[in-house]
Structure formats: structure tokens, C-alpha cells
Amino acid sequence: MSAFDWDDLRFFLAVARAGRLTVAARRLEADHTTVSRRISALENALKTKLFERKPQGYALTEQGERLLAKAESMETQALAVASEVGGSDLALSGTVRIGAPDGLGTYFLAPELGALAEQHPDLTLQLVALPRTFSLSKREADIAITLEQPTEGRLVSRKLTDYRLRLYASKVYLDRHGPIADPADLAGKTIVSYVPDLLYSSALDYFSGLEKYTSRRYECASVVAQLEAVRAGFGVGVLHDYAIRQFPELQVVAPSLFFPADLLDRHARGGAQPASCRGGARVHSRARQSQPDPVPVTGVGLHGTGETV
């Protein structure tokens, strides 16, 4: 094997993360022909093909995946040397794309990440808040927030914290249809839920735990649309507590029913450490003082309990 230019790894990492030559060149502030030449030089020195050149972009080969883990480790060590030996902290810079479910991205991450970006002017944050999953291996995002723990890839996950979803309705809806104090009061009410055949995760199938109470539903494909439908007074929705804090016109209904979920941190093994979220669609039932036994809630991945989260 011929000796290779260590600086070529910097170009390799940029292309591997961007997936496209032009995007990598822009991030490196270099000409795309220079980036292409450095990648070719690295492949020639290592005597292996690192990328498959496809119309939609550059995809890592098996050897490229192996080099990626090593190159990211070397990058981490190089940054540590510059920071520790240089005697000063490195400023955050570069571009980081974060893929997240639309609810979490819109109502929690957007303001938090905005504050982070303001603190670090050389850091460009790209928040992609959509009701879909993101593939880290395909470089669709640098950090992925997911509803389920990954089962494939060189990834590490750890729990961060818990959050909760509950049933909410607007005052307008309750004035029109009457109070909803208990699960039985859901009879004849409209549940605002996901479109079943567009669910990107079974963890979002909350309606299967509520259909015993009512068959009426208004289906929206995103959390944002569901919340707006509930605010407009068109039904009862399973919504995130953290999102509802900014909408005082919404009220908790049937408080003995709630949906706990947990957050995990997920990152690529040997590389940077992005965060991840996994929300479970387990419906729990909390006993009220006037109702000593928990209300059972059943469905896909759902069960009852007498504890809150």
C-alpha cells in the first residue's frame, strides 16, 4: 500500500457525510474538481474503491464504511489534540443536519436549537422535522431522532428521559360536545389520529387503544396537523405534554388515560454522538381517587398500569 495524504481523509469525510460532491465542496470551501481529485488520490493510494458513483450521489462501499469509522476516530483525536495541547477550546463550526419527528422537531427542538445556533455563529444547524424515519447510513441526517430503537448499523443508544402524551380537547369542542371526565365519556366523540396506512412507526398507533370507546376519527398525517385540528375544535387528540404548554386553550380530558414514552441517545459507534428519541405507544391508565382500579387500555403494544411517568 502506498502512503496516502492524511489530509485526503478530510475530503473523504466531507463526501461521506454529504453524499454529494458539490455539497461536500461547498462545506470544504473548495472546488468540486479538487474534492474529486483528492478522493481519487485516496482510492489510488489505498488501492480500493471507497464510493459507488450513482446519479443520486456518492454511496460508501463496504471498504468505505470501514474507513469511515477509522477516519471519524482520527478526526476526534485530531480535534482533541488541537483543543487540549493547544490550550484552548475549539469553537463549534460546520454543518449538522438533525432529522426528527415533526412534533418533537417543531415544538421542542426548533426553539432549543435556535438558541444553540445563536451561541455558535460558525455552526449551521439544519433541522428536518418530518413525519418519517431517517437513515444515518444513507447520510440522510447526521443526527436522527427516532420513535424506535435501531436494530441495524454501528449505533449505540441510551435512554435520556421520559415524556408523556395525554388526551386533549379545546374549550370550544367541550362546550359543544360536553365534558370528558372518564374514558366512557369518549363515546360518540371524534378522535384526531394518524392516517393508518401512512404510519411510519407502529409506536404511533394510539387509536388501537382507544377504539373500544369510540369509532369516530379524524385522520391527519402529522402531529402538527393533528394539534391544529384539536385547537380548531374538531376532536380529541393524543398530544405531547411539552407541546401543549404553549396552547392554554387546550385542556386535558379523560385524565386517567395517558401515554408514556422514553427518549434515547443514539450515535454511530466510533464517530460523533448524535441524539435519538424513542417514543413507545404504550397506553397506561392512572387510577383516579374516585376510581380505585386502573382503566384497562389495550391495543398494539399497549397496556394498563396504575403509575404515572
Salt bridges, closest charged atoms under 4 A:
ASP5 OD2 - ARG38 NH2 3.67
ASP7 OD1 - ARG10 NE 3.00
ASP7 OD2 - ARG38 NH2 2.96
ASP8 OD1 - ARG38 NE 2.42
GLU43 OE2 - ARG53 NH1 2.92
GLU52 OE1 - LYS49 NZ 3.39
GLU65 OE1 - ARG139 NH2 3.89
GLU72 OE2 - ARG17 NH2 3.69
GLU75 OE1 - ARG17 NH2 2.61
GLU140 OE1 - ARG132 NH2 2.73
ASP162 OD1 - LYS159 NZ 2.83
ASP175 OD2 - LYS171 NZ 3.05
ASP182 OD1 - ARG288 NH1 2.42
GLU219 OE2 - ARG217 NE 2.90
GLU228 OE2 - ARG231 NH1 3.24
ASP241 OD2 - ARG164 NE 3.10
ASP241 OD1 - ARG166 NE 3.16
GLU249 OE2 - ARG231 NE 2.69
ASP262 OD2 - ARG278 NH2 3.09
ASP262 OD1 - ARG282 NH2 2.91
ASP265 OD2 - ARG158 NE 3.31
